[in-house]
Amino acid sequence: MFGILFFILFTPGVSEFLCSSSDLEMSYTFCDSAAYSFMFNLTPCSIMNQPVWKASLTWIPTSDISILNIIFKVWYDGAKALYWKEALCSGVDDEYAVCGMLKGETIATTFDIKGARTKFPKGNYNIILQGFSDDFENNMVICLNFTMIVKQDPF
C-alpha cells in the first residue's frame, strides 16, 4: 500500500487556515521572509471543554536540529499575556523526535496539546512561535504567527 504525503511550500505572509467552529477560529502565517515546507493540523477545532488537542506536524527544516530553542509569545486583545522560552533540544539526551534531525530530512510527528490547563476568555489571540537552532537566537529555523479567535467565554 502506498501513501501520499503532501508537502506544501507556503509563501510568507499568506494565511493558512487551520480550522473554524462555533467557538474557535485558527489560522497561521509565517512571520519571517523565508518559505517553508511545513504542514500543521489541530483537532478537534473547539476550545470548550477540551482536555487534549491532537496536533500533527510535517516539516522539512532548513538547518540541522541538534539545538532547538523556542520562544512562545502570546498577546490577548492586543496586550502581552505570555512570554515563554524553552530549550527543546540541547544536543544531549534529548527526548523530542525533532532533535537530531538533519537539514532536508522530513519531520512527521503527532503530539498532544493539553488545553484544559487554561480557560481562554473570549477574544483575539496572536501567538508567535519562533525556533532557533543555536543558543544565541541568530539562526531562526521557523517563525509562525498564529491567530486564534475565541468566540465565546468558557465560563
Disulfide bonds with the S-S distance in Angstrom:
Cys19-Cys45 2.23
Cys31-Cys143 1.79
Cys89-Cys99 1.99
